[in-house]
Amino acid sequence: MENNGESVVHHSVHVQGRRHNELADRKYKDHADVCIVGAGAAGGVLAYELSKQGLDVVMIEAGPFWNPQTDFASDELSMTRLGWQDTRLVSGNDPIQMGHNNSGRGVGGGTTHFTGVFLRFHESDFHTKTVDGVGEDWPLTYSDLAPYYDKVEKEIAVSGPKYFPWGPFNGPYPYPEREPLSANAEIFRIGCEKLGIRSAVAPLAINSAPFDGRPPCINRGFCNQGCMPNAKFSTLIHHIPKAIQWGAEVISDSVVTQIVTDQEGKVTGVIFVHEGNVYEQKARIVILANFVVETPRLLLHSANSLFPEGLANSSGWVGKAIMPHSSNDVYGKFDEEIRLYKGTPVLATTQDFYESDPSRGFARGYTLHAHGSRPVEMAKGISKSAKLWGPALRQAMLNYNFYGRITLVGEVLPDPANRVTLAEEKDDFGIPLAHVAFSYGQNDRKLIAHAVAKMNEIIQAAGGTPAFVTDDTAHLMGGCRMGDDPTSSVTNSFGQTHDIPNLFIAGASLFVTSGGGNPTNTVMALAARSADYIIERMKHREI
């Protein structure tokens, strides 16, 4: 079933196109074993793992079925379409900017435009309440996920250093670390070394050598705009094409508007809209693998007489405790050219500040990345933070090539007040818009202040002058957290909802805490673990 990257993608597009032509002739009696809503990191893994076991899998994705060679471009503005651009209402003391920075739209989801950073969570991430007295403990441990981290990293040939100095996994990775480093990564490592801070080449889901018919990375630097050569992993070019070869169907450009339940309270499928027409996809199991905002939105909107507060919401926790990562940037000016656009965006990292240190005055910690930036991204960030406009902004951007940048990935503690609810306003499908409320807590703000100070120190130690600090968030987690107690969580550790045994949730919505590092590896490991659970239960007719 293995194929080269180019032919796999072309095959996927062919199947997707044929599927659209057949939609008008679909019968309402069509029935799948599994219906997966959302074709991103988690959905792709689940589709592949379940379909190769002979299960009849249908994926429904709101966005397009991308073809990297024709749909991706080395252009910041046009490629914002890879993120979810639909209207969402935001509020709170620190309203979250929604869109390309924290979501995906289209087959592949956010993996089509993430940086490829592929970190594992640490052991302490799963026990923050026990270890640090903050947040909540997960209903699983690092050791439960370790074999799935191994599996995912091997399947996509993660490149990384021979020795990674933090956390329980220290390498080696399946493929060698990426080289050469960008100038931005080099100055970051120089600054860290002078301060006695350990750094390493970042583990990346980007080929450092040919793999699975796909080429090695040539350092084009447009990872966040979609990788046209397919050197960077995404479920668009890896898991989903393989799932299609095992018989899975992908229905793209189709918005799921309702989850359907029977009189016994089990789900029977979903209603979706494609090109103005309404269809029903019946299924033995429904898995919501869509975005952190869209999952609770759909659950709440699907309320009925049996579930008046929304599906899987007897605990009242659907939509609660969403967590972005704090993602402040520090730009430093150097005498020599850095050229932030050159090379893979993140090629160096440190997690020396990941674990709690009581002397710092706050709990938990963060990761710092040497993080390249395209010009529009930098201009938007500094114009907002430094209130630069007109000639002042133009003058700053004329020196673009002389700036370096460090980015924070900071842990944000869960707070039930940070949540997704339904607004009164509705979209074109008649679904209430999502209302996303978020405010940082005192601990979060102390963490950010500490990280910004460290980023300034690193830039100065490397010979630069700190120039701009931008405030932003990245990623988004929580909203349907897992747990052992059905009164304070939405699912068990496998994503199976406590209230409805044949309704599952996958993806970052399940996170109990946010950790201090990029979440994609953990999202995919959790999905692979859930797939094994579903396969075993279905074999014994327990679902």
LOVEX-928907 format. One record per residue (C-alpha): residue in three letters; x, y, z. Coordinates in steps of 0.25 Angstrom, whole numbers, padded with zeros to 4 digits, always signed. Layout:
BEGIN
ALAXYZ/...
# end
This chain:
BEGIN
MET+0000+0000+0000/GLU+0012+0009+0001/ASN+0013+0020-0010/ASN+0021+0032-0013/GLY+0017+0045-0007/GLU+0012+0051-0021/SER+0004+0040-0025/VAL-0003+0038-0011/VAL-0007+0053-0012/HIS-0012+0052-0026/HIS-0020+0039-0022/SER-0026+0046-0010/VAL-0031+0058-0019/HIS-0037+0048-0029/VAL-0045+0040-0019/GLN-0050+0053-0012/GLY-0055+0059-0025/ARG-0062+0046-0029/ARG-0068+0046-0015/HIS-0074+0060-0017/ASN-0080+0056-0031/GLU-0087+0044-0024/LEU-0093+0052-0012/ALA-0106+0055-0019/ASP-0108+0041-0021/ARG-0105+0036-0007/LYS-0116+0029+0001/TYR-0120+0032+0015/LYS-0118+0018+0018/ASP-0103+0019+0016/HIS-0097+0014+0029/ALA-0082+0014+0033/ASP-0075+0007+0045/VAL-0069+0021+0048/CYS-0072+0035+0045/ILE-0060+0045+0048/VAL-0063+0059+0048/GLY-0051+0067+0045/ALA-0039+0063+0037/GLY-0027+0069+0044/ALA-0016+0063+0053/ALA-0025+0054+0062/GLY-0035+0051+0051/GLY-0025+0047+0041/VAL-0018+0037+0051/LEU-0032+0031+0054/ALA-0036+0029+0040/TYR-0023+0022+0037/GLU-0023+0013+0049/LEU-0038+0009+0048/SER-0039+0007+0033/LYS-0027-0002+0032/GLN-0034-0011+0042/GLY-0045-0013+0032/LEU-0055-0003+0038/ASP-0063+0005+0029/VAL-0059+0020+0032/VAL-0065+0033+0026/MET-0058+0046+0029/ILE-0066+0059+0028/GLU-0057+0072+0027/ALA-0062+0086+0026/GLY-0051+0091+0017/PRO-0045+0087+0004/PHE-0037+0075+0000/TRP-0024+0083-0002/ASN-0014+0079-0013/PRO+0000+0085-0008/GLN+0005+0086-0022/THR-0007+0095-0027/ASP-0013+0100-0015/PHE-0001+0105-0006/ALA+0007+0117-0009/SER+0019+0124-0003/ASP+0010+0136+0001/GLU+0006+0140+0015/LEU-0007+0147+0011/SER-0013+0137+0002/MET-0009+0125+0011/THR-0017+0130+0023/ARG-0028+0122+0017/LEU-0022+0110+0023/GLY-0027+0114+0036/TRP-0042+0115+0040/GLN-0046+0129+0036/ASP-0061+0128+0040/THR-0067+0138+0050/ARG-0065+0136+0064/LEU-0068+0145+0076/VAL-0057+0147+0086/SER-0057+0154+0100/GLY-0050+0154+0113/ASN-0038+0162+0118/ASP-0029+0156+0108/PRO-0038+0152+0096/ILE-0032+0141+0087/GLN-0029+0145+0073/MET-0035+0134+0065/GLY-0031+0128+0051/HIS-0018+0124+0045/ASN-0010+0124+0058/ASN-0018+0114+0065/SER-0027+0106+0055/GLY-0027+0099+0042/ARG-0038+0097+0031/GLY-0037+0087+0021/VAL-0032+0073+0020/GLY-0020+0072+0028/GLY-0025+0083+0038/GLY-0014+0091+0045/THR-0004+0081+0041/THR-0003+0087+0027/HIS+0002+0100+0033/PHE+0009+0097+0047/THR+0023+0099+0049/GLY+0026+0084+0050/VAL+0031+0085+0064/PHE+0029+0071+0070/LEU+0031+0071+0085/ARG+0026+0061+0095/PHE+0019+0065+0108/HIS+0027+0063+0121/GLU+0023+0053+0132/SER+0019+0065+0141/ASP+0009+0070+0131/PHE+0000+0059+0134/HIS+0001+0061+0149/THR+0001+0077+0151/LYS-0009+0076+0163/THR-0001+0066+0170/VAL+0013+0071+0167/ASP+0010+0086+0167/GLY-0003+0088+0173/VAL-0009+0095+0161/GLY-0018+0090+0150/GLU-0023+0076+0150/ASP-0017+0062+0148/TRP-0020+0055+0135/PRO-0026+0041+0136/LEU-0014+0035+0130/THR+0001+0036+0131/TYR+0013+0038+0122/SER+0016+0023+0122/ASP+0002+0021+0116/LEU+0005+0030+0104/ALA+0020+0026+0103/PRO+0018+0015+0093/TYR+0009+0023+0085/TYR+0019+0035+0084/ASP+0029+0024+0079/LYS+0019+0019+0069/VAL+0015+0033+0063/GLU+0029+0038+0063/LYS+0034+0025+0055/GLU+0022+0025+0046/ILE+0025+0040+0041/ALA+0040+0039+0043/VAL+0042+0051+0052/SER+0056+0057+0051/GLY+0063+0061+0064/PRO+0076+0062+0071/LYS+0083+0049+0076/TYR+0081+0054+0090/PHE+0070+0063+0095/PRO+0073+0068+0109/TRP+0059+0070+0115/GLY+0047+0061+0119/PRO+0047+0046+0120/PHE+0050+0043+0105/ASN+0064+0048+0101/GLY+0065+0042+0087/PRO+0070+0037+0078/TYR+0059+0041+0068/PRO+0056+0033+0056/TYR+0063+0042+0046/PRO+0075+0051+0048/GLU+0074+0066+0053/ARG+0071+0076+0042/GLU+0083+0084+0037/PRO+0088+0094+0034/LEU+0083+0103+0044/SER+0077+0117+0041/ALA+0085+0129+0046/ASN+0073+0132+0055/ALA+0075+0118+0061/GLU+0090+0120+0062/ILE+0089+0133+0070/PHE+0079+0127+0079/ARG+0088+0116+0083/ILE+0100+0125+0084/GLY+0092+0134+0094/CYS+0087+0122+0102/GLU+0102+0116+0103/LYS+0107+0129+0108/LEU+0096+0129+0119/GLY+0098+0115+0123/ILE+0084+0111+0117/ARG+0084+0098+0110/SER+0079+0097+0095/ALA+0076+0087+0085/VAL+0072+0086+0070/ALA+0057+0084+0071/PRO+0050+0071+0068/LEU+0042+0073+0055/ALA+0032+0066+0047/ILE+0040+0070+0035/ASN+0049+0061+0026/SER+0064+0062+0028/ALA+0065+0051+0017/PRO+0056+0045+0007/PHE+0044+0037+0014/ASP+0032+0030+0008/GLY+0034+0036-0005/ARG+0035+0050+0000/PRO+0048+0059-0002/PRO+0056+0065+0009/CYS+0054+0079+0014/ILE+0061+0090+0005/ASN+0059+0101+0015/ARG+0049+0109+0007/GLY+0044+0114+0021/PHE+0029+0115+0017/CYS+0024+0104+0027/ASN+0013+0112+0032/GLN+0008+0115+0018/GLY+0007+0100+0014/CYS+0019+0092+0009/MET+0018+0090-0006/PRO+0029+0080-0007/ASN+0023+0071+0004/ALA+0036+0070+0012/LYS+0028+0074+0024/PHE+0018+0064+0030/SER+0003+0066+0030/THR-0008+0057+0031/LEU-0013+0062+0017/ILE-0001+0055+0011/HIS+0002+0044+0020/HIS-0009+0037+0029/ILE-0021+0041+0021/PRO-0016+0037+0007/LYS-0013+0023+0013/ALA-0027+0023+0020/ILE-0033+0025+0006/GLN-0025+0013+0001/TRP-0031+0005+0012/GLY-0045+0009+0007/ALA-0048+0021+0016/GLU-0056+0032+0009/VAL-0053+0047+0011/ILE-0065+0057+0009/SER-0059+0071+0008/ASP-0065+0085+0007/SER-0076+0079+0016/VAL-0081+0085+0029/VAL-0086+0076+0040/THR-0098+0084+0046/GLN-0104+0073+0056/ILE-0101+0061+0063/VAL-0113+0051+0063/THR-0117+0043+0075/ASP-0128+0032+0076/GLN-0138+0030+0087/GLU-0128+0022+0095/GLY-0118+0033+0096/LYS-0108+0027+0086/VAL-0103+0035+0074/THR-0107+0030+0061/GLY-0099+0039+0052/VAL-0098+0053+0047/ILE-0105+0063+0038/PHE-0096+0071+0029/VAL-0098+0082+0018/HIS-0090+0081+0005/GLU-0093+0092-0006/GLY-0106+0095+0000/ASN-0111+0081+0001/VAL-0114+0074+0014/TYR-0109+0060+0016/GLU-0109+0050+0027/GLN-0097+0041+0030/LYS-0101+0029+0039/ALA-0091+0022+0047/ARG-0089+0012+0058/ILE-0079+0022+0065/VAL-0077+0037+0063/ILE-0063+0043+0067/LEU-0062+0058+0068/ALA-0048+0061+0064/ASN-0051+0076+0060/PHE-0045+0089+0066/VAL-0045+0092+0081/VAL-0056+0103+0078/GLU-0064+0095+0068/THR-0065+0082+0077/PRO-0073+0089+0089/ARG-0081+0097+0079/LEU-0086+0085+0072/LEU-0089+0078+0085/LEU-0096+0089+0091/HIS-0104+0092+0078/SER-0108+0077+0077/ALA-0116+0078+0090/ASN-0129+0071+0090/SER-0140+0066+0100/LEU-0131+0055+0105/PHE-0119+0064+0106/PRO-0125+0078+0109/GLU-0111+0084+0113/GLY-0104+0079+0100/LEU-0099+0065+0097/ALA-0089+0059+0107/ASN-0091+0071+0116/SER-0097+0065+0129/SER-0084+0070+0136/GLY-0086+0084+0130/TRP-0072+0084+0126/VAL-0074+0084+0111/GLY-0067+0097+0106/LYS-0060+0100+0119/ALA-0045+0102+0123/ILE-0040+0105+0109/MET-0025+0108+0109/PRO-0017+0115+0098/HIS-0002+0115+0100/SER+0004+0129+0103/SER+0012+0132+0091/ASN+0019+0145+0093/ASP+0031+0149+0083/VAL+0043+0157+0085/TYR+0050+0163+0073/GLY+0064+0167+0075/LYS+0073+0176+0065/PHE+0086+0171+0061/ASP+0098+0178+0054/GLU+0099+0167+0044/GLU+0088+0161+0035/ILE+0079+0150+0041/ARG+0069+0149+0030/LEU+0057+0143+0038/TYR+0051+0137+0025/LYS+0062+0127+0023/GLY+0061+0113+0027/THR+0050+0105+0035/PRO+0044+0114+0045/VAL+0048+0107+0057/LEU+0061+0100+0057/ALA+0066+0102+0072/THR+0059+0101+0085/THR+0061+0101+0100/GLN+0053+0095+0111/ASP+0062+0099+0122/PHE+0050+0106+0128/TYR+0039+0095+0126/GLU+0038+0090+0140/SER+0033+0097+0152/ASP+0043+0105+0160/PRO+0038+0111+0173/SER+0048+0122+0173/ARG+0042+0128+0161/GLY+0029+0131+0168/PHE+0020+0124+0159/ALA+0016+0109+0156/ARG+0019+0101+0143/GLY+0028+0107+0132/TYR+0030+0108+0117/THR+0038+0105+0104/LEU+0046+0116+0096/HIS+0048+0114+0081/ALA+0057+0122+0072/HIS+0046+0125+0062/GLY+0047+0131+0048/SER+0037+0141+0043/ARG+0031+0145+0030/PRO+0031+0160+0027/VAL+0015+0162+0028/GLU+0015+0154+0041/MET+0026+0163+0047/ALA+0019+0176+0043/LYS+0006+0172+0048/GLY+0012+0168+0062/ILE+0020+0180+0064/SER+0010+0190+0059/LYS+0000+0185+0069/SER+0010+0184+0081/ALA+0018+0196+0079/LYS+0007+0204+0072/LEU+0015+0207+0060/TRP+0008+0212+0048/GLY+0012+0219+0035/PRO+0027+0224+0034/ALA+0031+0218+0047/LEU+0026+0204+0043/ARG+0032+0206+0029/GLN+0046+0210+0035/ALA+0045+0198+0045/MET+0042+0188+0034/LEU+0053+0194+0025/ASN+0062+0187+0035/TYR+0055+0174+0035/ASN+0067+0166+0031/PHE+0075+0170+0043/TYR+0065+0165+0053/GLY+0065+0152+0061/ARG+0053+0146+0068/ILE+0050+0137+0080/THR+0036+0131+0083/LEU+0030+0127+0096/VAL+0021+0114+0097/GLY+0016+0116+0111/GLU+0007+0108+0119/VAL-0006+0114+0123/LEU-0014+0108+0135/PRO-0028+0103+0133/ASP-0039+0112+0138/PRO-0054+0108+0136/ALA-0057+0123+0133/ASN-0049+0122+0120/ARG-0059+0115+0111/VAL-0067+0113+0098/THR-0082+0116+0099/LEU-0093+0119+0088/ALA-0096+0133+0084/GLU-0109+0138+0080/GLU-0104+0141+0066/LYS-0104+0130+0056/ASP-0096+0126+0043/ASP-0101+0123+0029/PHE-0105+0109+0034/GLY-0114+0114+0045/ILE-0103+0109+0056/PRO-0101+0119+0067/LEU-0087+0126+0066/ALA-0077+0122+0076/HIS-0074+0131+0087/VAL-0060+0130+0092/ALA-0056+0136+0106/PHE-0042+0137+0111/SER-0034+0144+0122/TYR-0020+0141+0127/GLY-0019+0137+0142/GLN-0008+0143+0151/ASN+0001+0131+0150/ASP+0000+0132+0134/ARG+0004+0147+0135/LYS+0016+0144+0144/LEU+0021+0133+0135/ILE+0020+0142+0123/ALA+0028+0153+0130/HIS+0039+0143+0133/ALA+0040+0137+0119/VAL+0040+0151+0113/ALA+0052+0155+0122/LYS+0059+0142+0118/MET+0057+0145+0103/ASN+0063+0159+0105/GLU+0075+0153+0112/ILE+0077+0143+0101/ILE+0077+0153+0090/GLN+0086+0162+0098/ALA+0096+0151+0101/ALA+0096+0148+0086/GLY+0100+0162+0083/GLY+0087+0168+0079/THR+0078+0179+0085/PRO+0063+0175+0089/ALA+0054+0184+0081/PHE+0040+0179+0081/VAL+0031+0170+0089/THR+0018+0165+0083/ASP+0007+0158+0091/ASP+0000+0147+0085/THR-0005+0133+0087/ALA-0003+0120+0080/HIS-0010+0106+0079/LEU-0023+0104+0087/MET-0026+0092+0096/GLY-0037+0088+0106/GLY-0052+0090+0105/CYS-0056+0075+0106/ARG-0046+0070+0116/MET-0044+0055+0120/GLY-0045+0050+0134/ASP-0049+0038+0142/ASP-0060+0046+0149/PRO-0072+0048+0140/THR-0077+0060+0149/SER-0064+0068+0146/SER-0060+0063+0132/VAL-0066+0060+0118/THR-0059+0047+0114/ASN-0051+0036+0119/SER-0036+0035+0116/PHE-0039+0029+0102/GLY-0048+0040+0098/GLN-0061+0032+0100/THR-0071+0042+0106/HIS-0077+0038+0119/ASP-0091+0040+0115/ILE-0092+0034+0101/PRO-0083+0022+0099/ASN-0083+0022+0084/LEU-0079+0037+0084/PHE-0064+0040+0084/ILE-0056+0053+0085/ALA-0042+0053+0079/GLY-0031+0064+0078/ALA-0027+0076+0087/SER-0041+0077+0093/LEU-0038+0066+0102/PHE-0026+0073+0109/VAL-0027+0075+0124/THR-0015+0084+0124/SER-0007+0091+0113/GLY+0007+0087+0116/GLY+0018+0096+0112/GLY+0021+0091+0098/ASN+0015+0089+0085/PRO+0003+0080+0086/THR+0002+0072+0072/ASN+0011+0060+0076/THR+0002+0058+0089/VAL-0011+0060+0080/MET-0007+0049+0071/ALA-0002+0040+0082/LEU-0015+0041+0089/ALA-0022+0038+0076/ALA-0014+0026+0073/ARG-0017+0021+0087/SER-0032+0023+0085/ALA-0032+0016+0072/ASP-0026+0003+0079/TYR-0037+0005+0090/ILE-0048+0006+0079/ILE-0043-0006+0071/GLU-0043-0015+0083/ARG-0057-0011+0088/MET-0063-0012+0074/LYS-0057-0026+0073/HIS-0065-0030+0085/ARG-0077-0022+0082/GLU-0076-0014+0094/ILE-0079-0001+0086/
# end
